[in-house]
């Protein structure tokens, strides 16, 4: 039995020796690499926090002491140390462990916190609550990466934590110089200057190789050095801005030295107010393939590909399909060549959202604002005011954070800003906080905003170019995660919309079926199924889902039923906008809307989640067949025959 198999909870860690802890760390890395390369997930971030997480659980008493992981994607080690080793092979699988902390899994988990820069606000609130309740023996620990510290919300929290002098908060800055890519901004430069200071490196080496190994006096002398006054710190490293805020600062600490990290955390735990422990780590540490990966240190890896063809396995692997972001990437480069006024903005996700090629071609026309979507959106407003056309590329779920800026800073001023949303709709294994199922609803209220939903690769190129030609207000495109499906060519036009299918010759116009984005392709399959049942269907891809094309009005009057399908929450989405338009024009044709339920969807395979929500072709066809049947008048009854008078029975 391995050491890791014997860890049923944090209390088991406290019995291990330093030699055993080193073995445990190696075992954890082996399990991480074996599991995550098979299931997919965040590998690099977790390899970088093995020793740090061990130290946290040896020093603090979870769940009495609360551990909050900012973004949470680096919580796999925490899961392994809190009794979930036996289930770890189910990571990110349907019905298995989540890729983020989950209250449903363990009392040691607090927040499914994949939206960065929030941990310090959680910690501030909990620490203040414990103080008011007189629970002075509880500590709240927030583990936040240097990338998350680029988010403005983290600094709002720090501003409040700094004046809560009696709050028991330990802030652990996991400083690896990266979020996805190298961290951007002035704070990143400041932390880098600390990491890269040769004077600091020399002193750190001295401490590690000499002082801490000195019998009897090593650890006390180490503590004395790190407890020295600010003047000594300034001599060893640049000015530490956290102490200027009034927060006690310890570090920098080698986060891969468990003993040193544990000692620093114990010092922090003894302090009666807010403390920041600055740990230096390397993303992907201990796994050469991750350490040497220049793009993102294997931040997130896909599931292992199928084995190549052999004599025993003659089926060759299918060629790689294009991702939605790849199509966008190619078209952005082409647009950049024609339009020198087009610039791009990303929030620490250059590669995931498809802007890496654009940056390679036009390095001076890409702005990475770090994890600061709010700032990025208002900066786009400024760029547009100065005569450029910015393209702001985000994950759909993270647009929620910049809604106020899109509404009040961009739309209010009718500025030509284009927003592209990757991972719209169901994202699958990433879980509840990553599903991009909200934007289609919250954006319906933004005046002047035009929203496009491409159904296939050709429509990404087509609609992106249309969006960038708009000069009197903002535009937005949304597409899902994953590979682009089959092309669906139009067979006609309805206003500016594409007609993808019409009733067969002689068939009635039973259903006007509107499908948003890729759901339009699904609707074509639904129409084929309904045709087999003698139901005539007109399938329309609106292309632009906001505003709704008014050609829908007369088309609806020509059909017996209108149905709308979208991979967004049903409440307030495209379907509701269609129903509202028809009500406003006194069209009394019934409208059925199909979309995602308004709930936080658990992680799973995208196709399975859509099927569970009733958005598969089979489910939709059955529901529409039943809806049409309910609206089909019954056949006239046969004339009743006159009943003969029965003979009178004898009395």
C-alpha positions in Angstrom: 0.0 0.0 0.0 1.4 3.4 -0.9 1.5 6.3 1.5 -1.2 8.1 -0.5 -3.6 5.2 -0.2 -3.2 5.5 3.6 -4.2 9.2 3.7 -7.9 9.3 4.6 -7.9 12.9 5.8 -5.5 15.7 6.7 -5.0 14.3 10.2 -3.0 11.4 8.7 -0.5 13.8 7.2 0.6 15.0 10.7 2.1 11.6 11.6 4.5 11.5 8.6 8.2 12.3 8.7 9.9 14.7 6.3 11.2 11.7 4.3 7.8 10.2 4.1 6.4 13.6 3.0 8.8 13.6 0.1 7.7 10.1 -1.0 4.1 11.2 -0.7 4.7 14.2 -2.9 6.2 12.0 -5.6 3.2 9.6 -5.3 0.8 12.5 -5.7 2.5 13.7 -8.9 2.4 10.2 -10.3 -1.3 9.9 -9.7 -1.9 13.4 -11.1 -0.1 12.7 -14.4 -1.6 9.2 -14.8 -5.2 10.4 -14.0 -5.3 13.8 -15.7 -3.8 12.7 -18.9 -6.5 10.1 -19.1 -9.5 12.1 -18.0 -8.4 15.6 -19.1 -8.2 18.4 -16.7 -5.8 21.0 -15.1 -2.4 19.3 -14.8 0.2 22.0 -14.6 -1.4 24.0 -11.8 -1.7 21.0 -9.6 1.8 19.7 -10.1 2.9 23.1 -8.9 1.1 23.1 -5.5 1.8 19.6 -4.2 4.2 20.6 -1.4 2.2 23.8 -0.7 -1.1 21.8 -0.3 0.6 19.2 2.0 2.0 22.0 4.2 -1.4 23.7 4.3 -3.1 20.6 5.6 -0.4 19.9 8.1 -0.6 23.4 9.6 -4.3 24.2 9.5 -7.2 22.1 10.8 -9.6 21.8 7.9 -12.6 21.9 8.0 -12.6 23.9 11.2 -10.1 26.2 9.5 -11.4 27.2 6.1 -9.4 26.8 2.9 -10.5 28.8 -0.1 -8.8 28.0 -3.4 -9.0 30.9 -5.9 -10.3 29.6 -9.3 -10.2 26.1 -7.7 -8.6 24.4 -10.6 -5.5 23.7 -8.4 -7.6 21.7 -5.9 -6.8 18.2 -7.1 -4.1 17.7 -4.5 -6.5 19.0 -1.9 -9.0 16.3 -3.0 -6.4 13.6 -2.8 -5.5 14.6 0.8 -9.1 14.8 2.0 -10.3 11.3 1.5 -11.0 11.2 -2.2 -8.1 9.1 -3.6 -10.3 6.1 -4.2 -12.6 8.1 -6.5 -9.9 10.2 -8.1 -10.0 8.1 -11.3 -13.5 9.5 -11.9 -12.2 13.1 -12.1 -14.4 15.2 -14.5 -16.3 12.1 -15.6 -20.1 12.0 -15.5 -21.1 11.1 -11.9 -17.5 11.4 -10.8 -15.4 14.0 -9.0 -15.7 17.6 -10.1 -12.7 19.4 -11.5 -13.2 22.1 -8.9 -14.0 22.2 -5.2 -17.6 20.9 -4.6 -19.6 21.1 -1.4 -21.5 18.0 -2.5 -18.2 16.0 -2.4 -16.6 16.9 0.9 -16.9 19.0 4.1 -13.4 20.3 3.2 -14.7 22.1 0.1 -16.2 25.5 0.2 -16.7 27.2 -3.2 -16.9 26.0 -6.8 -14.8 29.0 -7.6 -13.6 28.9 -11.2 -14.2 32.6 -11.6 -10.9 34.1 -10.5 -10.1 36.8 -8.0 -12.9 36.1 -5.6 -11.2 34.1 -2.8 -10.2 37.1 -0.7 -13.7 38.4 -0.6 -15.0 35.1 0.6 -12.2 35.0 3.2 -12.9 38.5 4.4 -16.5 37.7 5.0 -15.9 34.4 6.8 -13.2 35.9 9.0 -15.4 38.8 10.0 -18.2 36.4 10.8 -16.0 34.3 13.0 -14.8 37.4 14.8 -18.4 38.6 15.5 -19.4 35.1 16.7 -16.4 35.0 19.1 -14.8 32.0 17.4 -11.2 33.3 17.7 -9.6 29.9 17.2 -10.6 29.6 13.6 -8.4 30.8 10.7 -9.5 31.4 7.1 -6.8 30.6 4.4 -7.1 32.0 0.9 -4.8 30.4 -1.7 -4.6 32.8 -4.7 -2.3 32.8 -7.7 -0.4 35.8 -8.9 -2.6 35.7 -12.0 -5.8 36.1 -10.0 -4.2 39.1 -8.3 -4.5 40.9 -11.6 -8.2 41.0 -11.0 -9.6 44.2 -9.6 -11.9 42.4 -7.2 -8.9 40.9 -5.3 -7.6 44.4 -4.7 -11.0 45.6 -3.5 -10.9 42.8 -1.0 -7.3 43.5 0.1 -8.3 47.1 0.7 -10.9 45.9 3.2 -8.8 43.1 4.7 -6.0 45.6 5.5 -8.2 47.5 7.9 -9.6 44.4 9.6 -6.6 44.2 11.9 -8.1 41.5 14.1 -9.3 39.2 11.3 -7.6 35.8 11.3 -6.8 35.6 7.6 -3.8 34.0 5.9 -3.4 34.9 2.3 -1.1 32.4 0.4 0.1 33.9 -2.9 1.0 31.0 -5.1 3.4 32.9 -7.4 4.4 31.0 -10.5 4.4 33.9 -12.9 1.6 32.5 -14.9 -2.2 32.3 -15.2 -2.6 30.5 -18.5 0.2 32.4 -20.1 2.8 34.5 -18.3 1.0 36.9 -16.0 0.5 40.4 -17.3 0.7 43.8 -15.6 2.5 46.0 -13.1 1.8 43.6 -10.2 3.2 40.8 -12.2 6.4 42.8 -12.9 6.7 43.6 -9.2 6.4 39.9 -8.2 8.8 38.9 -11.0 11.4 41.4 -9.7 11.2 39.6 -6.4 11.4 36.2 -7.9 14.3 37.2 -10.2 16.3 39.3 -7.8 19.8 37.8 -7.6 20.2 39.1 -4.1 17.1 37.3 -3.0 18.2 34.1 -4.8 21.6 34.2 -3.1 20.0 34.6 0.4 17.4 32.0 -0.3 20.1 29.5 -1.4 22.1 30.3 1.8 19.0 29.8 4.0 18.1 26.5 2.2 21.5 25.0 2.0 23.1 26.2 5.2 21.0 27.9 7.8 18.0 25.6 8.0 20.2 22.5 8.2 22.3 23.9 11.1 21.5 21.7 14.2 19.5 23.4 16.9 19.7 26.9 15.7 18.7 26.5 12.0 15.0 27.0 12.2 15.1 29.7 14.8 17.7 31.6 12.8 15.5 31.2 9.7 12.6 32.6 11.6 14.7 35.5 12.8 15.7 36.4 9.2 12.1 36.3 8.0 10.9 38.2 11.0 13.4 41.0 10.4 12.3 44.5 10.0 11.3 46.1 6.8 14.7 47.7 6.3 16.4 44.3 5.9 13.6 43.2 3.5 14.2 46.2 1.4 17.9 45.4 1.2 17.1 41.8 0.1 14.3 42.6 -2.3 12.2 45.4 -3.8 9.7 47.3 -1.7 6.9 45.0 -0.7 3.7 46.7 -1.5 1.5 44.5 0.7 3.1 45.9 3.9 2.3 49.3 2.5 -1.4 48.2 2.7 -0.9 47.2 6.3 -0.9 43.4 5.7 1.9 41.4 7.4 4.2 39.9 4.8 6.2 36.7 5.0 8.4 35.6 2.1 9.2 34.9 -0.6 9.3 31.2 0.3 10.3 28.3 -1.9 6.9 26.7 -2.3 8.4 23.4 -3.3 10.3 23.1 0.0 7.6 21.6 2.2 9.5 22.2 5.5 10.2 25.8 4.7 6.6 26.4 3.5 5.2 24.7 6.6 7.4 26.8 8.9 6.2 30.0 7.3 2.6 29.0 7.5 2.9 28.2 11.2 4.3 31.6 11.8 1.4 33.1 9.9 -1.1 31.0 11.8 0.3 32.4 15.1 -0.3 36.0 14.0 -3.4 37.7 15.3 -4.2 39.7 12.1 -4.1 39.4 8.3 -0.9 37.8 7.0 0.3 37.3 3.4 2.6 34.4 2.7 4.4 34.7 -0.6 5.4 31.4 -2.1 7.4 30.9 -5.3 6.4 27.8 -7.3 6.8 26.5 -10.8 3.8 25.5 -12.7 4.1 21.8 -13.8 6.9 21.2 -11.3 8.2 17.7 -11.2 7.0 16.7 -14.6 9.4 17.6 -17.4 6.8 17.7 -20.2 4.8 20.3 -18.2 7.8 22.3 -17.1 9.1 22.5 -20.7 5.8 23.4 -22.2 6.3 27.1 -23.1 2.7 27.8 -24.0 1.0 27.2 -20.7 3.0 24.5 -18.7 0.2 22.0 -19.6 -2.3 24.1 -17.8 -5.1 22.0 -19.1 -4.6 18.8 -21.0 -7.1 16.9 -23.1 -7.9 13.2 -22.6 -5.4 10.8 -24.0 -5.9 10.2 -27.7 -6.9 6.8 -29.0 -4.1 4.3 -29.6 -2.6 4.4 -33.1 -3.6 1.6 -35.5 -1.7 -1.7 -35.2 -2.3 -5.2 -36.5 -4.3 -5.9 -33.4 -6.1 -2.6 -33.6 -6.5 -1.9 -37.4 -8.8 1.1 -37.0 -6.7 4.2 -37.6 -7.5 7.3 -35.5 -9.7 9.8 -37.1 -8.0 13.0 -38.3 -8.3 15.9 -35.8 -11.4 18.0 -36.4 -11.2 21.8 -36.4 -12.2 23.6 -33.2 -14.6 26.6 -33.3 -11.8 28.8 -31.9 -9.5 27.6 -34.8 -12.0 28.9 -37.4 -12.3 32.2 -35.6 -8.5 32.4 -35.3 -8.0 32.1 -39.1 -10.6 34.6 -39.9 -9.2 37.2 -37.4 -5.9 37.0 -39.1 -7.5 37.6 -42.5 -9.5 40.5 -41.2 -6.4 42.0 -39.6 -4.7 42.1 -43.0 -7.7 44.1 -44.5 -8.5 46.2 -41.5 -5.6 47.9 -39.7 -8.0 49.4 -37.3 -9.0 46.1 -35.9 -7.4 45.2 -32.5 -7.9 42.4 -30.1 -8.3 42.1 -26.3 -8.0 39.0 -24.2 -8.2 38.4 -20.4 -5.3 36.1 -19.8 -6.5 33.5 -22.3 -4.7 34.3 -25.6 -4.5 30.7 -26.7 -7.8 29.3 -25.5 -9.9 32.0 -27.2 -8.1 31.7 -30.5 -6.0 35.0 -30.6 -2.5 33.5 -30.6 -2.3 33.6 -34.4 -3.5 37.2 -34.5 -0.8 38.2 -32.0 1.8 36.4 -34.0 0.8 38.3 -37.1 0.1 41.7 -35.4 1.9 41.7 -32.1 1.2 45.4 -31.5 -2.5 45.0 -31.9 -3.3 42.5 -29.1 -3.8 43.6 -25.5 -3.8 41.0 -22.7 -5.3 42.7 -19.6 -4.8 39.8 -17.2 -7.8 38.4 -15.3 -9.6 41.7 -15.6 -12.6 41.4 -17.9 -14.2 44.5 -16.5 -11.2 46.7 -17.3 -10.8 45.0 -20.7 -14.3 45.9 -21.8 -14.0 49.6 -20.8 -10.6 49.7 -22.3 -12.3 48.5 -25.5 -14.7 51.4 -25.2 -11.7 53.8 -25.1 -10.1 52.2 -28.1 -13.3 52.5 -30.0 -13.7 56.2 -29.0 -10.2 56.8 -30.5 -11.2 55.3 -33.9 -10.3 51.6 -33.6 -12.5 48.5 -33.8 -11.7 46.3 -30.8 -12.6 42.6 -30.7 -12.9 41.4 -27.1 -12.5 37.6 -26.9 -13.7 35.9 -23.7 -15.2 32.7 -22.4 -19.0 33.1 -22.3 -19.2 32.5 -18.6 -16.7 35.3 -17.9 -18.7 37.9 -19.8 -21.0 38.0 -16.8 -18.3 39.8 -14.9 -18.1 42.6 -17.5 -21.9 43.0 -18.0 -22.0 46.5 -16.4 -19.1 47.7 -18.6 -20.7 46.3 -21.8 -24.0 48.0 -20.8 -22.9 51.4 -19.5 -19.5 52.0 -21.1 -19.9 50.4 -24.5 -23.6 50.2 -25.5 -24.7 53.5 -23.8 -22.2 55.3 -26.1 -23.1 53.2 -29.2 -19.5 52.2 -29.7 -18.3 49.8 -32.4 -16.9 47.0 -30.2 -17.2 43.3 -31.2 -17.3 40.7 -28.4 -16.7 37.0 -29.2 -17.7 34.4 -26.7 -16.1 31.0 -26.8 -17.6 28.0 -24.8 -21.1 29.4 -25.1 -23.9 27.0 -24.0 -22.9 23.7 -22.5 -19.2 23.2 -21.9 -19.4 19.6 -20.5 -16.7 18.4 -18.1 -15.7 21.9 -16.8 -18.8 22.0 -14.6 -21.5 24.5 -13.4 -19.5 27.7 -13.3 -18.1 27.2 -16.8 -21.3 26.5 -18.7 -22.0 29.6 -20.9 -25.7 29.4 -20.6 -26.4 32.9 -19.2 -25.3 35.4 -21.8 -28.2 34.8 -24.2 -30.5 35.9 -21.4 -28.7 38.7 -19.7 -27.7 40.4 -23.0 -31.3 40.6 -24.3 -31.7 43.7 -22.2 -28.8 45.6 -23.7 -30.1 48.4 -26.0 -28.5 48.4 -29.5 -26.5 45.2 -29.0 -26.6 42.9 -32.0 -26.0 39.2 -31.2 -25.0 36.5 -33.8 -24.9 32.8 -33.3 -23.1 30.9 -36.1 -24.3 27.4 -36.8 -21.1 26.2 -38.5 -17.6 27.2 -39.6 -18.7 29.1 -42.6 -21.0 31.2 -40.6 -18.3 32.2 -38.1 -16.4 33.8 -40.9 -19.5 35.3 -42.5 -21.0 36.7 -39.3 -17.7 38.0 -37.9 -17.1 40.1 -40.9 -20.7 41.4 -40.7 -20.1 42.3 -37.1 -16.9 44.2 -37.7 -18.6 46.2 -40.4 -21.1 47.6 -37.8 -20.0 51.1 -36.9 -22.9 52.4 -34.8 -23.0 50.0 -31.8 -21.7 46.8 -30.2 -21.9 43.4 -31.7 -21.4 39.9 -30.2 -20.8 36.4 -31.6 -21.2 33.2 -29.5 -20.2 29.6 -30.2 -19.7 26.4 -28.2 -16.7 24.5 -27.0 -15.4 21.7 -29.1 -15.2 20.7 -32.7 -17.2 22.3 -35.5 -19.9 20.1 -36.9 -21.2 19.6 -40.5 -21.9 22.5 -42.7 -25.6 23.3 -43.2 -26.2 25.2 -46.4 -29.2 27.4 -46.8 -32.0 26.5 -49.3 -33.5 30.0 -49.2 -33.8 33.3 -47.3 -36.5 34.7 -44.9 -35.6 38.3 -44.4 -31.9 38.2 -43.4 -32.3 34.7 -42.0 -31.3 31.4 -43.6 -33.9 28.8 -44.4 -32.4 25.4 -44.0 -35.4 23.1 -44.7 -39.0 23.5 -46.0 -42.0 21.1 -46.0 -42.1 18.4 -48.6 -44.3 19.0 -51.7 -47.9 18.9 -50.7 -47.2 18.9 -47.0 -48.8 21.4 -44.7 -46.9 24.2 -43.0 -47.2 22.7 -39.5 -44.1 24.0 -37.6 -41.9 27.0 -38.0 -38.7 25.8 -36.3 -36.1 28.4 -35.3 -32.7 27.1 -34.2 -30.1 29.3 -32.7 -26.4 28.6 -33.5 -25.5 25.0 -33.8 -29.0 24.0 -32.7 -30.1 25.0 -36.2 -28.2 22.0 -37.5 -30.0 19.9 -34.9 -33.3 21.3 -36.1 -32.7 20.1 -39.6 -32.4 16.5 -38.3 -35.6 17.1 -36.2 -37.4 18.2 -39.4 -36.4 15.0 -41.2 -37.8 13.0 -38.4 -41.1 14.9 -38.4 -41.4 14.6 -42.1 -41.5 10.9 -41.7 -44.6 11.4 -39.6 -46.2 13.6 -42.2 -45.5 16.9 -40.4 -44.3 19.8 -42.5 -41.5 21.8 -41.0 -39.8 25.0 -42.0 -36.3 25.3 -40.4 -34.8 28.7 -40.0 -31.4 29.8 -38.7 -31.9 33.4 -37.5 -28.1 34.1 -37.8 -28.7 37.2 -35.7 -30.6 36.3 -32.5 -30.9 39.9 -31.3 -32.8 41.7 -32.6 -35.2 39.1 -33.8 -35.8 39.5 -37.6 -39.3 40.8 -38.1 -39.7 38.4 -41.1 -40.6 35.9 -38.3 -44.0 37.6 -37.9 -45.6 36.7 -41.2 -43.8 33.4 -41.3 -45.4 32.5 -38.0 -48.9 33.4 -39.2 -48.4 30.9 -42.1 -47.7 28.0 -39.7 -49.7 26.3 -37.0 -47.0 26.2 -34.4 -43.7 28.1 -33.7 -40.9 26.4 -31.9 -37.5 27.8 -30.8 -34.5 25.8 -29.8 -31.4 27.3 -28.1 -28.5 26.0 -26.0 -29.0 28.8 -23.5 -31.2 29.0 -20.4 -34.9 29.2 -21.4 -35.7 32.2 -19.2 -35.2 35.4 -21.1 -33.4 34.0 -24.0 -33.9 34.0 -27.8 -37.1 31.9 -27.5 -38.7 34.5 -25.1 -37.7 37.3 -27.5 -39.5 35.5 -30.4 -42.6 35.0 -28.2 -42.5 38.6 -27.2 -42.2 39.8 -30.8 -45.2 37.7 -31.8 -47.3 38.9 -28.9 -46.5 42.5 -29.7 -47.9 42.0 -33.2 -51.0 40.1 -32.1 -49.9 36.8 -33.7 -51.9 34.2 -31.8 -49.9 31.2 -33.1 -48.7 29.1 -30.1 -44.9 29.3 -29.3 -42.9 26.5 -27.7 -39.4 27.3 -26.4 -36.7 24.6 -25.8 -33.5 25.4 -23.9 -31.5 24.6 -20.9 -33.2 24.4 -17.5 -32.4 27.4 -15.2 -30.2 25.5 -12.9 -26.5 24.9 -12.3 -25.7 22.0 -14.5 -23.3 19.4 -13.2 -20.3 18.3 -15.2 -20.6 15.7 -17.9 -20.3 15.1 -21.6 -21.9 17.9 -23.7 -24.1 15.6 -25.8 -25.4 13.8 -22.6 -26.2 17.1 -20.9 -28.1 18.3 -24.0 -30.0 15.0 -24.2 -30.9 15.3 -20.5 -32.3 18.8 -21.2 -34.4 17.4 -24.0 -32.3 19.1 -26.7 -31.4 16.0 -28.7 -33.1 15.4 -32.1 -35.0 12.4 -30.8 -36.4 14.3 -27.8 -37.3 17.4 -29.8 -39.0 15.4 -32.5 -41.2 13.5 -30.0 -42.2 16.7 -28.2 -43.1 18.5 -31.4 -45.0 15.5 -32.7 -47.1 15.6 -29.5 -47.5 19.3 -29.7 -48.8 19.2 -33.3 -51.1 16.3 -32.5 -52.7 18.3 -29.7 -53.4 21.1 -32.3 -54.8 18.8 -35.0 -58.6 18.9 -35.0 -60.1 15.4 -34.6 -61.6 13.8 -37.7 -65.4 14.3 -38.0 -67.3 11.4 -36.4 -69.2 9.1 -38.7 -73.0 9.7 -38.7 -74.7 8.0 -35.9 -77.1 5.1 -37.0 -80.7 5.2 -35.7 -81.0 2.7 -33.0 -83.6 0.0 -33.5 -86.3 -0.4 -30.9 -85.6 -3.6 -29.0 -88.4 -6.0 -28.6 -90.2 -5.9 -25.3 -89.0 -8.6 -23.1 -91.6 -10.8 -21.6 -92.6 -9.8 -18.1 
